[in-house]
Amino acid sequence: MWRSARFPVLWVGAPLLLVTLFTVVPIGHTLWTSLHSAHFLFPDELSWSGLDNYRKVIAGPFFLTTLKNSLLFTAVTAPVVVGLGIATALLLQRRFTGRAVLRSVVLLPWVLPGAITAVLWIWVFNPSWGMLNTWLRDLGLITSSIPWLSDPSLAFASVAVAHIWSQVPFSVVLIMAALSTIDPALFEAARIDGANAWQRFRFVVWPAIKAMVVVLLVYNALTAFTTYDVVYAMTGGGPGTATSLLSFQIWRESFSMYDFGAGSAVAFLVVAMAGLMIVAITRALPSDLFAATEDEAP
């Protein structure tokens, strides 16, 4: 019985059922709600509205601004997170005194809740007694306090730094896992052959981590595109709309305007754009990225 063809179906069926219940069904319900006039204050007046909610939110005053901010936030943070993750993982792979302690410290931002991360960086960026302004004044680089979170030209960069800080550890963990699969003899052979640091990275390290880098790029792009907690806790989307993201508009339409139809329309647009983003990232990469690279040598 256990060896019958039905048994593997049970192993596959259970995860698929969970995915359906917690992913497909909510997305389907969001799409259904977005096509109806669903207002919290008038629950008995649910009616079919077609694409009216989509037209309303796209033509509204916030959608293009939040879309631009979300795309820029994603384009800035995702590559930086992955790049810093690679650099940090390579550093932590070296043998040096205190490596175990440093590994624990590096992973700390990953385990902190978003609200705590936001509070920490609010302290850092505080214009009066924040750590950053204090250091800059002590170094003589500034004479007056810089309002990092209340200046529209600086707030976006400030929340991007906080987001990057919180996401880098996850990339470090996965890159280190990929690095652990490399045979140390390959590094020794590369050194004997006279390969410099760049050549060792290109021909030994990169083939082992490139598939993981793709996964991390996609993951961090989706995380940045849909982020909410850290940015909201730090700036509330302000000053003005400087740090307002698409996730903020979902909240605004659903829980400030109580228009669940419009909020669901924005949410489904985010899901659709996230899917397109995954396709765009994977198609923009070389077609042989996951191919075997045994023929590569320094």
N, C-alpha and C positions, 0 to 999 in steps of 0.2 A: 504493500500500500504506500509506504513512505517513498518508495522509489518510482512510483508511477508519475506520469507526466503532469498530473494534477498538483503534485506537491510544490513544484517551483512557482506555480500560479499563486499559491497562498503567500509565498514570500514576496512576490511582486505586487499582489493585490492589496495587501495591507498598507504599504506605503502609498500606493496610488489612491487608495481610499482616503487617507489622511490628506494628501495633496489636494484631492477633489474637495474635501470638506472645508479645508482651511485656506485654499487659494482660489480654485476655480469657482466655487459657489459664491464667496464674497465678491469676486470680480464680476461674476454674472449678475449678482444682486445690485452692485454699483451701477452697472450698465443699465439695468432695468429702471432703477431709481432716476438715473440721469435723463431718461426719456419720458419722465412723468413730472407733473407739477406737484411736488411734495414739500409742503411747508409745515414746519413744526407747530405753528400757531393755528393751522387749519388742517388737522389730520383727516377730517372727513371729506375734504375737497380734493382728494387724490384723483388726478385725471391725466390722460395721455397728452403729452406736449411735443412729441417728436424731437426735433433737433433745436427747439426753441431755447433750451437751457444752454446748449453749446454756443448758439449765436449770441446769447446774452452775455455770457462770461467772456467770450473772445472779444466782443465789442466793448466790454466794460473798461473802466479806467485803470484797472490793476493788472490784468492778465499779461499784457505784453511786457510790463515792467518786471513782474515776478518771473516770467519766462526768461527774460534776458538775464536777470540776476541768477537764476538757477543754472542756466547754461554756463555763465561765466564762472560761477562758484565751482561747478563740476570741472570745467576745463582747467581751472587753476589748481584745485586741490588734489584731484585724483592722480595726475602724473607726479606731483610733488610727494604725495604719500608713498607711492610705489618706489620712487627714486630714493627717498630717505630710508625706506624699509630695506632696500637692497644694500645701501651703504652701511647701515647699522648692522645688518645681519653679517656682512663681510667682516666688519670690525669685531663683532662678538664671536666669530669663528676662530679668531686668533687666540693664542695662549698668552695670557698675561695675568699678573696678580690682581685679584679682585674681580675677575671676569664673572663669577657666579653672582656676586652682589650686583654688579652692573646689569646683568641680565634681568634680575628681579626688578630693579629700578626702572629699566626700560619698559617692562611689561605693565607697570603700575597704571599708567593712563588708560590702558585697555579695560581694566576692571572697575574703573570709577564710573558711577552713574553720570548721565549727561548733566544733571542739575549741579552735581558737585564740581564737575569739570568747568561748568559755566561760572560758578562762584569763584573758583580758583583764578580763572582768567580775568574776572571782574576786578579782583584784588590786584592782579598784576598790572592791569591797564588803568587803575584808578588814577585820575589826574593829580590828586593832592598827595597821597601817601603810597601810591602804587609802586611796586618794585621797579618797573621799567623806567618811569620818570625819575625815580630816585637815583638809579644808576646813571642815567643820562645827565642829570644835574651834577652828580659827583664827578663825572668824567669831563665836565665843562662843555658838553655838546649842546646843551640847551640852557636857556636862562629862565624860561617860563614853562609852566606845565602844558603838556600836550593832551587835549581831550580825545583820547583814542576812540572811545565808544560813542561820543556825542557829535563828532565831526563827520559829516556824510562822506568826505573823501578818505577817511581813515577807518571808519567802522567796518566796512566790508573786508578790508585786509585783516583787521583785528580778529573778526570772527572766523575768518579763513585759517588764521594761525591756530586758533583754539581747536578747530575741527581737525586740522592736520595733526596736531599734537595728540589728539585722542585716537586717531585712526592708525598712526604709524606702527604701534606695537603688533597689531594683527598681521600686517605685512611682514614684519620682522619674524614672527613665529613661522609663517608659511615658507618664507625664503630660507630660513635656517633649516627647516625640514627638507627642503629641496637640496640644499648644500650638503646635508648629511649623507646623501646618496652618492656623492662623488668619491671615488677611490683616491685616498691620499697619494697613492703611487703615481697618479696622473700629474699632480702638482710637482712631485719630485722629478718626474721625467721631463716636465716642461722646464724646470729650473736647469737641469743638466743640459738640455738642448739650447739654453741661453734665452729662453722666452722672458720678456719683461713683464711687468705687472699687467699692462693692458692686454698683451697677448695671452697671458694666463687667464684673464677674465673672459676674453673673447672666445678662446678655443676650448677652455676647460669648464669655466663656471657658467657662461651663458647658455651653452647647450643643455645644461642640467636644470636651469631655473627658468628658461624662457616660457615654457608652458604655464608655470605658476605665475609668471609676470602677467600673462594674458588674463588669467583668472582674477588676479588682484586688480588689474585695470578695470575690468568689467564690474567687479564687486564694489570698488571704491567709487566708480562713476555713478553706480546706482545709489550707493549710500549718500554721496554728496548731493545728487539730484533730488533725493527725497528727505534730506535731513530736516529736522525741526527743533529738537529739544535744546541743544546747546545754543543755537542762534537765537531762539526765542527767549531763553533765559537771560542771555547777555544783552540783547538790544530790543527785543520785542518787535523786530522787523524794522526798527528805526535806525537813525533819525530820519523822519519822513518815510520813504520807501527804500532807503539805501540798502537795507539787508533783508527786504521782504522777498521770500521765496514762494514757489508754487504751493508748498505745504502750508504756508501761512494763508494763502487764498482759500485753500480747502477749509481751513478752520474758520476763516472770516465768513465765508458763504454759509457754512453749515451751522456754526455755533454763535455767530454774532448777528448774522442776518436771518438765521433759522430757516434758510432755504436749502433743504437737503437735496433737492433736484439739481440746483446749480452747483452745490458742493460736490455732488456725485459726478457731475459733468467734468469739473476740474480734475477730480480724482481719476476718472477714467482716461482723461487726456494724459495725465501723468503716467499711468500704466502703459498707454499706447506709445508715448514718447520714450519711456524706459526700454520697451521692447525694441523700438527702432534704434535706440542708442546701442544696445547690445549687438544688433546686426551690423551697425555702422562700424563699431570698434573691431569686431571680428573680421569684417570684410576689408578693413583698411590695413590689416596686418598681412605679412607675407603668407602665401598659401602653403608654404612648406614649414611653417613655424613649428608644427607638432611632428614633423618628419624626423626620422632617425638621422643622427649626425655623426655616425662612426667615422665617416671619411674626413671630418674636420680635424685638423691637427695643426699645432703651432709651427 
